[in-house]
Amino acid sequence: MKNVINIVIFIFISLSVVAQSKSEKLKKEQQQLEKNIANTKLLLEKTKSNAASSFSELQLLNNQIAYREQLVQNFDNQIRGAELKIKEKQNQVEQLNEEMVALKNQYKNLLLYAYKHRNKYGKMMYIFSSDTYYEAIKRAKYLEKIQDLTKKQFLVIEQHKKLIDSEVKSIEKERLFKINMLDEKKQERKKIVLDQQKQQVVYQGLKDQEAQILAKLKEDERKKVNLKSQIDAAIRKEIADAEARRIKAEAEAKKKADATKPKAPETPTTADKPATTSTTTTPTAKPAVELPDTKESVALNKSFELNRGKLPWPVDKGTITEGYGKNPHPTIPGVFTNNNGVDISAPKNAQVKAVFEGEVTSVMNIPGSGKVIIIKHGNYRTVYSNLQSTFVNVGSKVSTKQVIGSLVNTDGSSISTSHFEIHQVVGQTVTSMNPSLWLNR
């Protein structure tokens, strides 16, 4: 009976651990969403009523509404989880109560038996009435077991009672949690409605400025094309310079190897040389050249790849307002923008940090895109643009989260935009990557 009870308790604990793990995951997701909402709210409070800021405001509002809807969905999942947990706990309590009734009946029978054999004379008569000596020993042991079982049965009942009390408290805790979640869900619903009303006001204001917006979009696209060509040129120049250094290192190594190679003995003249059969000389094998930092580059490349989805953001507080690739314009149907990276709205003049350790290979000043920094991480490059100030130089070794510059502030807005890109270099091929898949969410 004790083993059965232990198995039941183990099953209950295992189910609780699984449920708790899922609950903890939802709570972490809730915390992240609340952090995103707080960051977006901070940026929304900083936006002004000019055209540029209104466009940023609309994008921020879109993000804010999306985050709030995700948070409401998270609350729904947590509420459903709490309901399932309450039902599960209630079933467990019912099962424990049924087992408790059975245990008490067994305990009652044991007490009745113990009462009937309560005096020593009765026990002795039971033992001495045995037909053989061995039967008397068995009866004595049987009486000892009955007494021991009575004590254990009492302990099991107490254990069951504590378990039931614990489950009842857990049910009450989950009920309070569910009530709080429902209340928070209602509050978020109200905030979504307010954000949507504000979204419509900003949207209509931007619709009235469609001609100016289209003109600005064309100018922005031109700047993006120029930025892309400049970044590609910088990376290809870096690749070409690295190849030139490799060729030079090989040539110097060969020259050094030739200089240290022992000279062959002088060949005798035709007159002095005896007649011999000509032989073919085997050329000396070319020495292997180990290029500098090869092992370091390989390790850095592997380490960077292992951090996919875990990289820190280039700014402390920000939200992505334009994603990677082709993006539909939020106010003009049929109009799309192209992005070689991601645009992150952040507080005015926010500091920009390296997302991973590496070496600075380029620091450029590109009209319309501010200052640009490119950092090498093995076969990968991260690009940081729209910078006002830079705090590193070409050749600088940087560490993860090291401040490398600050964002430029354009159009008198109270927020800045960090443009961030990731590229992979394989041989002479440079491929842009989606930074959203690399940054920690």
C-alpha positions as CSV (number, residue, x, y, z in Angstrom):
1,M,0.0,0.0,0.0
2,K,2.8,2.4,0.8
3,N,4.5,1.8,-2.6
4,V,1.2,2.5,-4.3
5,I,0.8,5.8,-2.4
6,N,4.4,6.8,-3.3
7,I,3.7,6.1,-7.0
8,V,0.6,8.3,-6.9
9,I,2.5,11.1,-5.2
10,F,5.3,10.8,-7.8
11,I,2.8,11.0,-10.7
12,F,1.2,14.1,-9.1
13,I,4.6,15.8,-8.7
14,S,5.7,14.9,-12.3
15,L,2.5,16.4,-13.7
16,S,3.0,19.5,-11.6
17,V,6.6,19.9,-12.9
18,V,5.5,19.7,-16.5
19,A,2.7,22.2,-16.0
20,Q,5.0,24.5,-14.1
21,S,7.6,24.5,-16.9
22,K,4.9,25.6,-19.4
23,S,3.6,28.2,-17.0
24,E,7.1,29.6,-16.5
25,K,7.6,29.8,-20.3
26,L,4.4,31.8,-20.7
27,K,5.4,34.1,-17.8
28,K,8.8,34.8,-19.5
29,E,7.1,35.5,-22.7
30,Q,4.7,37.9,-20.8
31,Q,7.7,39.7,-19.3
32,Q,9.4,40.1,-22.7
33,L,6.2,41.5,-24.2
34,E,5.7,43.9,-21.3
35,K,9.3,45.1,-21.9
36,N,8.6,45.6,-25.6
37,I,5.4,47.5,-24.8
38,A,7.3,49.7,-22.3
39,N,10.0,50.5,-24.8
40,T,7.5,51.3,-27.5
41,K,5.5,53.5,-25.1
42,L,8.6,55.4,-24.2
43,L,9.3,56.1,-27.9
44,L,5.7,57.1,-28.6
45,E,5.9,59.7,-25.8
46,K,8.9,61.2,-27.5
47,T,7.3,61.5,-31.0
48,K,6.2,65.0,-32.2
49,S,3.6,66.1,-34.7
50,N,5.8,66.7,-37.7
51,A,5.5,64.5,-40.8
52,A,8.6,62.5,-40.2
53,S,7.7,61.8,-36.6
54,S,4.1,61.0,-37.5
55,F,5.4,58.3,-39.8
56,S,7.5,56.9,-37.0
57,E,4.6,57.2,-34.7
58,L,2.4,55.2,-36.9
59,Q,5.0,52.4,-37.2
60,L,5.4,52.5,-33.4
61,L,1.7,52.3,-32.9
62,N,1.5,49.3,-35.2
63,N,4.1,47.6,-33.1
64,Q,2.4,48.6,-29.9
65,I,-0.9,47.2,-31.0
66,A,0.8,44.0,-32.2
67,Y,2.6,43.6,-28.9
68,R,-0.6,44.2,-26.9
69,E,-2.5,41.6,-28.9
70,Q,0.3,39.1,-28.3
71,L,0.1,39.9,-24.6
72,V,-3.7,39.4,-24.6
73,Q,-3.1,36.0,-26.3
74,N,-0.5,35.2,-23.7
75,F,-3.0,36.0,-21.0
76,D,-5.5,33.7,-22.7
77,N,-3.0,30.9,-22.7
78,Q,-2.2,31.5,-19.1
79,I,-5.9,31.6,-18.1
80,R,-6.5,28.3,-20.0
81,G,-3.5,26.8,-18.3
82,A,-4.8,27.9,-14.9
83,E,-8.3,26.4,-15.7
84,L,-6.8,23.1,-16.8
85,K,-4.6,23.1,-13.7
86,I,-7.6,23.8,-11.4
87,K,-9.5,21.0,-13.0
88,E,-6.6,18.6,-12.8
89,K,-6.1,19.5,-9.1
90,Q,-9.8,19.0,-8.4
91,N,-9.6,15.5,-10.0
92,Q,-6.5,14.7,-7.9
93,V,-8.3,15.8,-4.7
94,E,-11.3,13.6,-5.6
95,Q,-9.0,10.7,-6.2
96,L,-7.1,11.3,-3.0
97,N,-10.4,11.6,-1.1
98,E,-11.5,8.2,-2.5
99,E,-8.2,6.7,-1.5
100,M,-8.5,8.3,1.9
101,V,-11.9,6.6,2.5
102,A,-10.4,3.2,1.6
103,L,-7.4,3.9,3.9
104,K,-9.7,4.8,6.8
105,N,-11.8,1.7,6.3
106,Q,-8.6,-0.4,6.3
107,Y,-7.4,1.4,9.4
108,K,-10.8,0.9,11.1
109,N,-10.5,-2.9,10.6
110,L,-7.0,-2.9,11.9
111,L,-8.1,-1.0,15.0
112,L,-10.9,-3.4,15.6
113,Y,-8.5,-6.3,15.3
114,A,-6.1,-4.6,17.6
115,Y,-8.9,-4.0,20.1
116,K,-10.0,-7.6,20.1
117,H,-6.4,-8.7,20.8
118,R,-5.5,-5.8,23.1
119,N,-4.5,-7.8,26.2
120,K,-1.3,-9.8,26.5
121,Y,-3.2,-12.9,27.7
122,G,-5.2,-13.0,24.5
123,K,-2.1,-12.6,22.4
124,M,-0.3,-15.3,24.3
125,M,-3.3,-17.7,24.0
126,Y,-3.3,-17.1,20.3
127,I,0.4,-18.0,20.1
128,F,0.2,-21.0,22.5
129,S,-2.8,-22.5,20.8
130,S,-0.6,-23.3,17.8
131,D,-0.2,-26.9,16.9
132,T,3.6,-26.7,16.3
133,Y,6.5,-24.6,17.5
134,Y,7.0,-23.1,14.0
135,E,3.4,-22.1,13.7
136,A,3.7,-20.3,17.1
137,I,6.7,-18.3,15.7
138,K,4.7,-17.4,12.5
139,R,1.8,-16.2,14.7
140,A,4.1,-14.1,16.8
141,K,5.6,-12.5,13.7
142,Y,2.1,-12.0,12.2
143,L,1.0,-10.1,15.3
144,E,4.1,-7.9,15.0
145,K,3.4,-7.1,11.4
146,I,-0.2,-6.2,12.2
147,Q,1.0,-3.8,14.8
148,D,3.6,-2.3,12.4
149,L,1.0,-2.1,9.6
150,T,-1.4,-0.2,11.9
151,K,1.3,2.5,12.5
152,K,2.2,2.7,8.8
153,Q,-1.4,3.0,7.8
154,F,-1.9,5.9,10.2
155,L,1.2,7.7,8.7
156,V,-0.1,7.1,5.1
157,I,-3.4,8.7,6.1
158,E,-1.6,11.7,7.5
159,Q,0.5,12.0,4.4
160,H,-2.7,11.9,2.2
161,K,-4.3,14.5,4.4
162,K,-1.4,16.9,3.9
163,L,-1.3,16.2,0.2
164,I,-5.0,17.0,-0.1
165,D,-4.6,20.3,1.9
166,S,-1.7,21.2,-0.4
167,E,-3.7,20.6,-3.5
168,V,-6.7,22.6,-2.1
169,K,-4.3,25.6,-1.4
170,S,-2.9,25.3,-4.9
171,I,-6.4,25.4,-6.4
172,E,-7.2,28.6,-4.5
173,K,-3.9,30.1,-5.7
174,E,-4.6,29.3,-9.3
175,R,-8.1,30.8,-9.0
176,L,-6.7,34.1,-7.7
177,F,-4.1,34.0,-10.6
178,K,-6.9,33.5,-13.1
179,I,-8.9,36.4,-11.7
180,N,-5.8,38.7,-12.0
181,M,-5.1,37.5,-15.5
182,L,-8.7,38.2,-16.6
183,D,-8.5,41.7,-15.1
184,E,-5.1,42.4,-16.9
185,K,-6.6,41.1,-20.1
186,K,-9.5,43.6,-19.9
187,Q,-7.1,46.4,-19.2
188,E,-5.0,45.5,-22.3
189,R,-8.1,45.3,-24.5
190,K,-9.0,48.9,-23.5
191,K,-5.5,50.0,-24.3
192,I,-5.6,48.4,-27.7
193,V,-8.8,50.3,-28.5
194,L,-7.2,53.6,-27.5
195,D,-4.1,52.8,-29.6
196,Q,-6.3,51.9,-32.6
197,Q,-8.1,55.2,-32.3
198,K,-4.8,57.1,-32.2
199,Q,-3.6,55.0,-35.1
200,Q,-6.5,56.1,-37.2
201,V,-5.8,59.8,-36.5
202,V,-2.1,59.5,-37.4
203,Y,-3.0,57.3,-40.5
204,Q,-5.4,59.9,-41.8
205,G,-2.9,62.7,-41.2
206,L,-0.3,60.8,-43.3
207,K,-2.9,60.0,-46.1
208,D,-3.3,63.8,-46.5
209,Q,0.4,64.1,-47.1
210,E,0.7,61.3,-49.7
211,A,2.5,63.3,-52.3
212,Q,5.2,64.5,-49.9
213,I,5.5,61.0,-48.6
214,L,6.0,59.5,-52.0
215,A,8.7,62.0,-52.8
216,K,10.5,61.2,-49.5
217,L,10.2,57.5,-50.2
218,K,12.0,57.9,-53.5
219,E,14.7,59.8,-51.8
220,D,15.0,57.3,-49.1
221,E,15.2,54.4,-51.6
222,R,18.0,56.3,-53.4
223,K,19.9,56.6,-50.1
224,K,19.4,52.9,-49.4
225,V,20.8,51.9,-52.8
226,N,23.8,54.2,-52.3
227,L,24.3,52.7,-48.8
228,K,24.2,49.1,-50.1
229,S,26.7,49.8,-52.9
230,Q,29.1,51.5,-50.5
231,I,28.8,48.7,-48.0
232,D,29.3,46.0,-50.7
233,A,32.3,47.9,-52.1
234,A,33.9,48.2,-48.6
235,I,33.5,44.5,-47.9
236,R,34.8,43.5,-51.3
237,K,37.8,45.8,-50.8
238,E,38.4,44.2,-47.4
239,I,38.3,40.7,-49.1
240,A,40.7,41.9,-51.9
241,D,43.1,43.4,-49.3
242,A,43.1,40.1,-47.3
243,E,43.8,38.2,-50.5
244,A,46.7,40.5,-51.4
245,R,48.1,40.0,-47.9
246,R,47.8,36.3,-48.3
247,I,49.7,36.3,-51.6
248,K,52.4,38.5,-50.2
249,A,52.8,36.3,-47.1
250,E,53.1,33.2,-49.4
251,A,55.7,35.0,-51.6
252,E,57.7,36.1,-48.5
253,A,57.6,32.6,-47.1
254,K,58.8,31.1,-50.4
255,K,61.6,33.6,-50.6
256,K,62.7,32.8,-47.1
257,A,62.5,29.0,-47.7
258,D,64.6,29.4,-50.9
259,A,67.2,31.5,-49.0
260,T,67.6,28.9,-46.3
261,K,67.8,25.9,-48.7
262,P,71.4,24.5,-49.0
263,K,73.1,25.2,-52.3
264,A,73.7,22.3,-54.7
265,P,77.4,21.4,-55.4
266,E,79.0,23.0,-58.5
267,T,78.4,21.0,-61.7
268,P,81.6,19.9,-63.2
269,T,82.5,21.0,-66.7
270,T,82.2,18.7,-69.7
271,A,85.9,18.1,-69.7
272,D,86.1,17.2,-66.0
273,K,82.8,15.3,-65.8
274,P,82.9,11.5,-66.3
275,A,80.4,10.0,-68.7
276,T,77.3,9.1,-66.7
277,T,73.7,8.4,-67.4
278,S,71.6,11.5,-67.0
279,T,69.1,11.5,-64.1
280,T,65.9,13.6,-63.5
281,T,66.0,15.9,-60.3
282,T,62.8,15.8,-58.2
283,P,61.7,19.4,-57.4
284,T,61.6,20.4,-53.8
285,A,58.0,20.4,-52.4
286,K,56.5,23.9,-51.7
287,P,56.4,24.6,-48.0
288,A,53.0,25.0,-46.4
289,V,52.2,28.5,-45.3
290,E,50.1,29.1,-42.2
291,L,48.3,32.4,-42.5
292,P,48.1,34.6,-39.5
293,D,44.8,34.5,-37.4
294,T,43.4,31.6,-39.4
295,K,42.5,29.6,-36.3
296,E,41.2,32.7,-34.6
297,S,39.0,33.5,-37.6
298,V,37.6,30.0,-37.8
299,A,36.8,29.9,-34.0
300,L,35.2,33.4,-34.2
301,N,33.1,32.3,-37.2
302,K,31.9,29.2,-35.4
303,S,31.1,31.1,-32.2
304,F,29.1,33.7,-34.1
305,E,27.0,31.1,-35.9
306,L,26.3,29.4,-32.5
307,N,24.8,32.7,-31.3
308,R,22.1,32.8,-34.0
309,G,19.0,34.1,-32.2
310,K,21.0,35.1,-29.1
311,L,22.8,38.2,-30.2
312,P,22.1,41.3,-28.1
313,W,20.5,44.3,-29.8
314,P,22.7,47.2,-31.1
315,V,20.7,49.6,-28.9
316,D,19.5,49.1,-25.3
317,K,15.9,50.4,-25.9
318,G,14.3,50.1,-29.2
319,T,11.8,48.4,-31.5
320,I,12.0,47.3,-35.1
321,T,9.9,49.7,-37.2
322,E,11.0,48.3,-40.6
323,G,11.9,44.7,-41.1
324,Y,14.3,42.9,-43.5
325,G,13.4,42.6,-47.2
326,K,10.3,43.8,-48.9
327,N,7.9,45.8,-46.7
328,P,4.4,47.1,-47.6
329,H,4.0,50.8,-46.9
330,P,1.6,51.3,-43.9
331,T,-0.5,54.1,-45.6
332,I,-0.1,53.8,-49.4
333,P,-1.5,50.6,-50.9
334,G,0.7,48.9,-53.6
335,V,3.9,50.7,-52.4
336,F,6.8,48.7,-51.0
337,T,10.1,49.5,-49.5
338,N,13.2,47.4,-49.6
339,N,15.5,46.9,-46.6
340,N,18.9,45.2,-46.6
341,G,18.8,45.0,-42.8
342,V,16.4,46.2,-40.1
343,D,15.6,49.7,-38.9
344,I,15.3,50.1,-35.1
345,S,13.6,53.2,-33.6
346,A,15.4,54.2,-30.4
347,P,15.7,57.2,-28.1
348,K,17.3,60.3,-29.5
349,N,21.1,60.0,-30.0
350,A,21.1,56.5,-28.3
351,Q,24.4,54.7,-28.0
352,V,25.1,51.9,-30.4
353,K,26.9,48.7,-29.3
354,A,28.7,45.9,-31.1
355,V,26.5,42.8,-31.1
356,F,29.5,40.4,-31.0
357,E,33.3,40.5,-30.6
358,G,35.4,41.2,-33.7
359,E,37.6,43.6,-35.6
360,V,36.5,46.9,-37.2
361,T,37.3,46.7,-40.9
362,S,35.6,50.0,-42.1
363,V,34.6,53.3,-40.8
364,M,32.9,55.5,-43.5
365,N,30.9,58.7,-43.8
366,I,28.0,58.2,-46.3
367,P,25.8,61.2,-47.2
368,G,22.2,60.4,-46.1
369,S,23.2,57.5,-44.0
370,G,25.5,59.1,-41.4
371,K,28.7,57.4,-40.3
372,V,28.9,53.6,-40.9
373,I,30.9,51.0,-39.1
374,I,31.6,47.4,-40.4
375,I,32.9,44.8,-37.9
376,K,34.3,41.4,-39.0
377,H,33.4,38.2,-37.1
378,G,35.1,35.4,-39.0
379,N,33.1,34.9,-42.2
380,Y,30.4,37.3,-41.0
381,R,30.1,41.1,-41.0
382,T,27.8,43.4,-38.9
383,V,27.0,46.9,-40.2
384,Y,25.9,49.8,-38.1
385,S,24.8,53.0,-39.9
386,N,23.0,56.3,-39.2
387,L,25.7,57.1,-36.7
388,Q,26.5,60.6,-35.6
389,S,29.7,59.8,-33.7
390,T,32.1,56.8,-33.8
391,F,34.3,55.7,-31.0
392,V,36.4,53.1,-32.8
393,N,38.9,53.0,-35.7
394,V,39.8,50.6,-38.5
395,G,41.7,47.7,-36.9
396,S,40.1,48.2,-33.4
397,K,39.3,45.0,-31.6
398,V,35.9,45.2,-30.0
399,S,34.0,43.1,-27.5
400,T,30.4,42.2,-27.3
401,K,28.2,45.1,-26.1
402,Q,31.0,47.6,-26.4
403,V,29.8,51.1,-27.3
404,I,31.0,51.9,-30.8
405,G,29.1,55.1,-31.6
406,S,25.9,57.1,-31.1
407,L,22.9,57.6,-33.4
408,V,22.3,60.7,-35.5
409,N,19.2,62.8,-35.0
410,T,17.4,63.8,-38.2
411,D,14.5,66.1,-39.0
412,G,14.4,67.5,-35.5
413,S,12.7,64.3,-34.3
414,S,12.9,63.2,-30.7
415,I,13.8,59.7,-31.7
416,S,16.6,58.2,-33.7
417,T,16.8,55.2,-36.1
418,S,19.5,52.5,-36.0
419,H,20.0,50.7,-39.3
420,F,21.6,47.3,-38.7
421,E,22.7,44.7,-41.2
422,I,24.4,41.2,-41.1
423,H,26.3,39.8,-44.1
424,Q,27.9,36.4,-44.7
425,V,31.1,36.2,-46.8
426,V,31.9,32.9,-48.6
427,G,34.9,33.3,-50.9
428,Q,34.1,36.3,-53.1
429,T,30.3,36.0,-52.5
430,V,28.6,38.4,-50.0
431,T,25.1,37.5,-48.8
432,S,22.9,39.7,-46.7
433,M,21.1,37.9,-43.8
434,N,17.9,38.7,-41.9
435,P,19.0,40.3,-38.6
436,S,15.7,39.6,-36.9
437,L,16.6,35.9,-36.9
438,W,19.9,36.6,-35.2
439,L,18.9,39.1,-32.5
440,N,17.7,37.9,-29.1
441,R,13.9,38.3,-29.0
